[in-house]
Amino acid sequence: MKLSEIKNHLKELNTIAFQLPNGNLVPSHFHVTEVGKVTKDFIDCGGKVRNETVINFQLWEANDYDHRLHPEKLVNIIELSEKIFDFDDLEIEVEYQGKETIGKFGLDFNGTNFLLTSKLTACLAEDACGIPKQKPRIRISDLGKVSSCEPNSGCC
């Protein structure tokens, strides 16, 4: 989800809820403790220089049960961040503290809740780093359909 999309969704909501990939909701007393731009410069395993930039939201569960983040407040935080950091309309990545470590998630919306979506790693240079292509699968039943060589035909 891009920054402009979350702002549009927030303007239509009365409450904010974030749903984890397992279906559980982030407790309603969460805070958005950071809104920022994260730039990553790196070299992939094939030697190609790459650059990624995302807007980062960090969600945090506080023991502050008396204050809830309302949609208009989050819109104000986003708009202040846009002015200060001159954000482009980039994809949003969400950080959320799991049981053992901070998880990074993509963001989607189902009409009611913001969905924290799983992110996956991948090789960005499969053609350059030696990962073999997947072999084609052949059905044993199809092997009988393969033409065979006759003795003395010169094909073998």
C-alpha positions in Angstrom: 0.0 0.0 0.0 1.3 3.4 -0.9 1.2 6.5 1.4 -1.6 8.2 -0.4 -3.8 5.1 -0.1 -3.5 4.8 3.7 -4.4 8.5 4.0 -7.5 8.0 1.9 -8.5 5.0 3.9 -7.9 6.8 7.2 -10.1 9.7 6.2 -13.1 7.2 5.9 -12.6 5.4 9.2 -13.7 6.1 12.8 -11.2 3.7 14.4 -7.9 2.1 13.3 -7.2 -1.6 13.6 -4.2 -3.5 12.3 -4.6 -7.2 11.7 -1.6 -9.6 11.8 -1.1 -12.4 9.2 -2.4 -15.0 11.7 -5.7 -13.1 12.0 -5.1 -11.6 15.5 -5.5 -7.8 15.9 -2.8 -5.6 17.2 -4.1 -4.5 20.7 -6.2 -1.4 20.3 -3.9 0.6 22.7 -1.0 0.5 20.1 0.9 3.7 19.2 2.6 4.6 15.9 5.9 5.6 17.4 7.7 6.3 14.1 6.8 7.4 10.6 9.9 7.7 8.4 11.7 7.1 5.2 14.1 4.1 5.0 16.6 3.9 2.2 18.5 0.7 1.6 21.5 0.7 -0.7 22.9 -2.8 -1.4 24.6 -5.2 -3.8 22.8 -8.4 -4.7 24.5 -11.7 -4.9 25.0 -11.2 -8.7 26.9 -8.0 -8.1 24.2 -5.5 -9.1 23.9 -2.3 -7.1 20.3 -1.8 -5.9 18.4 0.8 -4.0 15.1 0.5 -2.1 13.1 3.2 -0.4 10.0 2.7 1.7 7.9 4.7 4.2 8.2 3.0 7.6 5.6 2.9 10.3 6.5 1.4 13.7 3.7 0.1 15.8 4.2 -0.3 19.5 2.0 -1.6 22.3 2.1 0.7 25.2 0.7 0.1 28.7 -1.3 3.3 28.1 -4.8 2.0 27.9 -6.4 5.4 28.1 -5.2 6.9 24.8 -6.2 5.4 21.5 -4.8 6.5 18.1 -7.6 7.9 16.1 -7.5 8.1 12.3 -7.3 11.9 12.1 -4.4 11.9 14.5 -2.5 9.4 12.3 -3.3 11.5 9.2 -1.8 14.5 11.0 1.4 12.6 11.9 1.7 11.4 8.3 1.2 14.9 6.8 3.7 16.4 9.3 6.2 13.7 8.2 5.5 14.5 4.5 6.3 18.2 5.1 9.5 17.5 7.1 10.9 14.7 5.0 9.5 15.5 1.6 8.1 12.0 1.1 7.3 10.6 -2.3 4.2 8.4 -2.6 6.1 5.2 -1.6 5.1 1.8 -0.4 4.6 1.4 3.3 6.5 -1.1 5.5 5.3 -1.7 9.0 7.5 -2.8 11.9 5.8 -4.5 14.8 7.3 -6.2 17.9 6.6 -9.9 17.9 7.4 -12.2 20.8 11.1 -12.5 20.0 12.0 -9.9 17.5 10.7 -7.0 15.4 8.8 -8.2 12.3 8.6 -6.3 9.0 5.3 -6.4 7.2 3.7 -5.1 4.0 0.4 -3.3 4.3 -3.0 -3.9 2.8 -6.6 -2.9 3.6 -9.8 -5.1 3.7 -12.3 -2.3 4.0 -12.3 -2.5 7.8 -8.8 -3.3 9.0 -5.3 -2.6 7.9 -3.7 -5.9 7.2 -0.1 -6.6 8.1 1.0 -8.8 5.2 3.9 -11.3 5.3 7.1 -10.3 3.5 9.4 -12.9 1.9 13.0 -12.9 0.9 14.1 -13.8 -2.6 17.2 -14.0 -4.7 17.3 -10.9 -6.9 19.9 -12.3 -9.2 19.0 -15.9 -9.9 20.5 -15.8 -13.4 23.8 -14.5 -12.1 24.5 -16.4 -8.8 24.3 -20.0 -9.8 20.8 -21.1 -8.6 19.8 -23.9 -11.0 16.5 -23.6 -12.8 13.9 -26.0 -11.7 14.0 -29.2 -13.7 10.9 -29.9 -15.7 8.6 -32.6 -14.2 7.9 -35.6 -16.4 5.1 -38.1 -15.7 6.2 -41.7 -15.9 3.0 -42.4 -17.8 4.2 -40.1 -20.6 7.5 -42.0 -21.0 5.9 -44.7 -23.0 4.8 -42.0 -25.6 8.4 -41.1 -26.3 9.5 -42.5 -29.7 12.2 -45.1 -29.4 15.2 -45.8 -31.6 15.2 -48.9 -33.7 18.4 -51.0 -33.7 20.7 -50.0 -36.5 18.8 -46.8 -37.2 21.7 -44.6 -36.2 19.7 -42.6 -33.7 21.5 -44.0 -30.6 
